[in-house]
Amino acid sequence: MPGESYDVVLLGGGTGGYAAAFRGAQLGLKVAVVEKDKVGGTCLHRGCIPTKALLKSGSVARLMRDGAQYGVTATGIEIDYSKAIERSGRIVEQNYKGLQFLFRKHKIDIYEGVGRLKDNRTVIVTKADGSTEEVKGNAIIIDTGSRPRAIPGIEFDGKRVINSDHSTWSPDLPKRVIIRGGGATGVEFATIYRDFGCEVTLVGRVVPNEDREVSQQLTRSFTKAGIKIIPDYRPTAEDFNITEGGVELRVKRDGKEERIEADTLLVAIGRQGNIEDIGLEELGIKTKDSYIVTDDFGFTGVDGVYAIGDVIGKQLLAHTAMHQGIIVMELLAGKKPMPLDLKKVPSVTFCHPEIGSVGLTEEEAKAEGRTIKVGKFPLRANGKALIEDEVDGFAKVIADAETDEILGVHLIGGHATELIGEAALASLLEATPWEIGLSVHPHPTISEVLGEAALAVDGMAIHI
């Protein structure tokens, strides 16, 4: 490794970085990765994988409590949250070992340490012992990721005020928790904590980036599950009182004040790009709102330097980062990849009920001046949803009334995160609602709701 030169050097080995590295190796490029922590990044070690494992454990707890309706009555149920954390750790470790194997398989060198751009062809790596090493490449791809954003004036302490990094691995289950932020992170942890019996207060609009009807449905489902929601309220540091004993939130609305007490405040108001101290300013790489500015192919405007994933802020999703990395690497290998159309990338949220969406919301389609037609189908009219007791939700298909183009698909309910893949493929292949409805969906499955909603666009649904 010392003294070697590479075709491409990746600064960061998260989901986007390792996917890019593997594709580069497949295309015959010599690739190295500089990583200060562990390859796999936030998604594998602090995000996607461990949190979904906790959600699964929580769903088992919920199922045990509700078992009587299935003819299975469980008594003496005990919650051991530390065991759920341990299971999550085993799953992460198994995935990590698999990832390490793939690095060896593709013969990709990993430089462990903190990387910084020296110039547009060189990364300086500072190792744990303080020594440094230069890694040179014909091109550099920045994949430094993002981190949780704090409420201005309130610092994370890992105990009373936490973020998703803390909550993912803390074995301590709070009895009462305030979650500030109703995006994907907020609603997923609201589900986890509530399933494990915590008292949960969620502050902020529920899934604000989703279609409004999806937000309204999740709000109803959360309320039914016992989660207290304070929507459209944006508290500042002055509204919180944080002590050794707990957290108090003062909510002032309509001339009245309400005080909410909790053991912990989980801040989930978004993320910010990791752009500090990596040499961007010296190279003249432009940034905006904590993110690196790039074109549709990840090019920063500085010869030989590209950026992908969360750090460019275009869509903070692991699968988006993966495809961005693949596209940049194919470009560097002399291929002619198509840019990633973010409107065709599915978004998934693993709360209960689950959410899956792709394309425009109804509000966005109308804002673009589109004349639209909409088809909806409720899960309550689906036999498998009744069997699974996943009846809260619906499928919604939005199409252009003039061209029949599918503009957006939105699912909330059982297995929505799996089913949205079909809608993403339909969008990629420029299918029409009628073609989705014409495709035979197996019975009895929840997937039938997508076919029914597609047919409903033209008033042709069968079961409503």
Buried (B, 14 or more C-beta within 10 A) or exposed (E): EEEEBBBBBBBBBBBBBBBBBBBBBEBEBBBBBBBBBBBBBBBBBBBBBBBBBBBBBBBEBBBBEEBEEEEEEEEEEEBEBEEBBEBBEEBBEEBBEEBBEBBEEBEBBBBBBBBBBBBBBBBBBBEEEEEEBBBBBBBBBBBBBBBBBBBEEBEBEEEBBBBBBBBBBBEEBBEBBBBBBBBBBBBBBBBBBBBBBBBBBBBBBBBEBBBBBBBBBBBEBBEEBEBBBBEEBEBEEEBBEBEEEBBBBEBEEEEEEEEBBBBBBBBBBEBBBBBEEBBBEEBEBEBEEBBBBBEEBBBBEBEBBBBBBBBBBBBBBBBBBBBBBBBBBBBBBEEEBEEBEBEBBBBBBBBBBBBBBBBBBBEBBEEEEBEBBBBBBBBBBBEBBEEBEBBBBBBBBBBBEEEBBBBBBBBBBBBBBBBBEBBBBBBEEEBBBBBBBEBEBEEBBBBBBBBBBBBBBBEEBEEE
